[in-house]
Amino acid sequence: MKYNIRGENVEVTGAIKEYVERKIGKLERYFDTPPTSDVNVNISVYNEEQQIEVTIPMTNLMLRAEVHHIDLYAAIDLVVDKLERQIRKHKTKVNRKFRQQGAPKHVFAELEKEAAEIRGEDIFDDEDIEIVRTKRFDLKPMDSEEAVLQMDMLGHAFFVFENSITGNTNVVYKRRDGRYGLIEPS
């Protein structure tokens, strides 16, 4: 894998670069051939909190994880753990698809079991996802500013509404930096 490591408000030293490459390089064991795409790593510091964001674009899959932590090295470890969980989840789906089609067991299943045994943990399964509550409500036509006010008034992190200008369903959300985002369909 080729690494593109960038620092924002922090100098990326040789030690940091080596640690990132060594930790993320361990993910290669999950693949028959290592991904040929660039691994994009953004490291930033805001108010003494370290943030690391890793993106690995691959064919039919985008691996992305972001972690905020006081300690940079701990943040790197946590982001690699998140990426491992994403890979295992994806490979579980791939294996299930092959089993349903009657194909022989895929190499991913063995690699996943070995990695879980090494770490002494259970294998992640999609059946662990459980929807415990469903809400239904009417979408009121409004602009994004009014939606932000409604969201803040309710104390929620996001708010779904009908855009009064376009008529589409939109979502406003509060970002970690305290600002707001808008999600619109394309």
Secondary structure per residue as TSV (DSSP state, phi and psi in degrees):
chain	resnum	aa	ss	phi	psi
A	1	M	-	360.0	144.6
A	2	K	E	-101.2	137.8
A	3	Y	E	-109.5	136.7
A	4	N	E	-120.0	93.2
A	5	I	E	-102.6	124.6
A	6	R	E	-128.5	138.8
A	7	G	E	-111.9	140.8
A	8	E	E	-124.6	117.7
A	9	N	S	65.0	19.7
A	10	V	S	-154.2	142.9
A	11	E	-	-87.5	128.7
A	12	V	-	-85.8	100.8
A	13	T	-	-79.4	169.2
A	14	G	H	-61.0	-37.6
A	15	A	H	-65.2	-42.5
A	16	I	H	-64.6	-46.0
A	17	K	H	-60.4	-44.9
A	18	E	H	-62.8	-42.3
A	19	Y	H	-64.0	-44.6
A	20	V	H	-61.3	-48.0
A	21	E	H	-63.8	-39.7
A	22	R	H	-65.9	-45.6
A	23	K	H	-68.3	-48.3
A	24	I	H	-70.0	-30.1
A	25	G	H	-60.7	-25.4
A	26	K	G	-65.1	-19.4
A	27	L	G	-70.8	-18.1
A	28	E	G	-61.2	-25.1
A	29	R	G	-64.2	-16.9
A	30	Y	G	-82.8	-7.7
A	31	F	-	-118.6	143.5
A	32	D	S	-63.6	-45.6
A	33	T	S	-124.8	136.6
A	34	P	-	-60.8	146.6
A	35	P	-	-58.8	139.5
A	36	T	-	-88.1	-7.9
A	37	S	S	-79.3	164.1
A	38	D	E	-75.6	142.9
A	39	V	E	-95.4	115.7
A	40	N	E	-95.2	122.8
A	41	V	E	-123.9	120.9
A	42	N	E	-112.9	122.4
A	43	I	E	-113.9	129.8
A	44	S	E	-141.9	158.9
A	45	V	E	-127.5	125.8
A	46	Y	E	-134.2	121.7
A	47	N	T	51.2	48.0
A	48	E	T	63.6	15.5
A	49	E	E	-110.4	127.4
A	50	Q	E	-83.8	140.5
A	51	Q	E	-130.6	132.9
A	52	I	E	-127.4	134.1
A	53	E	E	-128.5	125.3
A	54	V	E	-121.2	131.1
A	55	T	E	-127.5	127.1
A	56	I	E	-124.8	96.5
A	57	P	E	-76.9	130.8
A	58	M	E	-135.9	170.8
A	59	T	T	-65.1	125.9
A	60	N	T	63.3	11.4
A	61	L	E	-158.2	136.6
A	62	M	E	-119.5	113.9
A	63	L	E	-90.7	127.6
A	64	R	E	-148.8	134.6
A	65	A	E	-146.1	148.4
A	66	E	E	-139.3	136.5
A	67	V	E	-137.9	139.7
A	68	H	E	-112.0	131.6
A	69	H	E	-159.2	157.0
A	70	I	S	-70.1	-37.6
A	71	D	S	-101.0	125.2
A	72	L	H	-62.4	-44.4
A	73	Y	H	-66.5	-36.1
A	74	A	H	-66.0	-39.0
A	75	A	H	-62.7	-40.0
A	76	I	H	-63.2	-45.0
A	77	D	H	-60.2	-43.9
A	78	L	H	-66.6	-38.2
A	79	V	H	-68.6	-35.5
A	80	V	H	-66.2	-40.0
A	81	D	H	-59.7	-42.6
A	82	K	H	-63.1	-42.7
A	83	L	H	-64.3	-39.1
A	84	E	H	-61.0	-42.7
A	85	R	H	-62.4	-40.8
A	86	Q	H	-63.3	-42.5
A	87	I	H	-63.8	-45.8
A	88	R	H	-62.1	-41.0
A	89	K	H	-62.6	-45.5
A	90	H	H	-63.6	-43.4
A	91	K	H	-68.1	-32.4
A	92	T	H	-62.7	-42.8
A	93	K	H	-63.8	-43.3
A	94	V	H	-61.9	-45.5
A	95	N	H	-62.1	-41.8
A	96	R	H	-62.4	-40.7
A	97	K	H	-62.9	-43.8
A	98	F	H	-65.9	-39.8
A	99	R	H	-63.4	-40.2
A	100	Q	H	-66.8	-28.7
A	101	Q	T	-87.1	-1.7
A	102	G	T	83.5	12.4
A	103	A	-	-78.1	158.4
A	104	P	-	-64.4	160.4
A	105	K	-	-58.1	139.2
A	106	H	-	-86.0	155.6
A	107	V	H	-59.4	-30.0
A	108	F	H	-57.1	-37.9
A	109	A	H	-61.9	-44.2
A	110	E	H	-65.4	-44.3
A	111	L	H	-61.6	-39.8
A	112	E	H	-64.6	-44.0
A	113	K	H	-63.8	-42.9
A	114	E	H	-61.1	-46.3
A	115	A	H	-63.6	-39.8
A	116	A	H	-67.7	-38.7
A	117	E	H	-65.7	-40.6
A	118	I	H	-60.1	-42.5
A	119	R	H	-85.4	-10.8
A	120	G	T	69.8	39.1
A	121	E	-	-128.4	166.5
A	122	D	-	-78.8	153.1
A	123	I	-	-78.4	133.8
A	124	F	-	-68.6	135.3
A	125	D	-	-130.1	140.5
A	126	D	G	-62.1	-20.6
A	127	E	G	-70.8	-8.8
A	128	D	G	-73.1	-17.6
A	129	I	-	-79.1	123.5
A	130	E	-	-135.2	125.2
A	131	I	-	-85.7	118.7
A	132	V	-	-101.6	-10.9
A	133	R	-	-153.8	142.5
A	134	T	-	-124.7	132.8
A	135	K	-	-116.8	142.9
A	136	R	-	-127.2	137.6
A	137	F	-	-157.1	157.7
A	138	D	-	-82.8	139.1
A	139	L	-	-86.8	122.0
A	140	K	-	-91.8	130.3
A	141	P	E	-65.1	129.5
A	142	M	E	-162.1	168.6
A	143	D	-	-91.1	171.0
A	144	S	H	-65.7	-32.1
A	145	E	H	-65.3	-42.3
A	146	E	H	-66.2	-36.7
A	147	A	H	-63.9	-39.7
A	148	V	H	-63.7	-42.2
A	149	L	H	-62.8	-43.0
A	150	Q	H	-61.9	-43.4
A	151	M	H	-61.6	-46.6
A	152	D	H	-63.7	-38.7
A	153	M	H	-64.4	-36.8
A	154	L	H	-81.1	-16.8
A	155	G	T	77.2	24.5
A	156	H	-	-94.1	165.6
A	157	A	S	-92.1	-13.9
A	158	F	E	-149.9	165.1
A	159	F	E	-150.6	128.9
A	160	V	E	-97.8	134.6
A	161	F	E	-152.9	164.9
A	162	E	E	-94.2	123.6
A	163	N	E	-69.1	121.5
A	164	S	T	-68.4	-20.9
A	165	I	T	-86.3	-49.0
A	166	T	T	-94.9	-22.7
A	167	G	-	81.4	0.6
A	168	N	-	-85.0	158.9
A	169	T	E	-81.1	126.3
A	170	N	E	-124.8	165.0
A	171	V	E	-132.9	130.3
A	172	V	E	-105.5	147.8
A	173	Y	E	-146.0	155.7
A	174	K	E	-93.2	126.5
A	175	R	-	-83.9	164.1
A	176	R	T	-63.6	-27.8
A	177	D	T	-82.2	4.7
A	178	G	S	92.5	-10.0
A	179	R	-	-88.2	-175.7
A	180	Y	E	-119.8	151.7
A	181	G	E	-124.7	158.1
A	182	L	E	-129.2	129.2
A	183	I	E	-109.3	123.6
A	184	E	-	-123.8	145.5
A	185	P	-	-71.7	150.6
A	186	S	-	-89.7	360.0
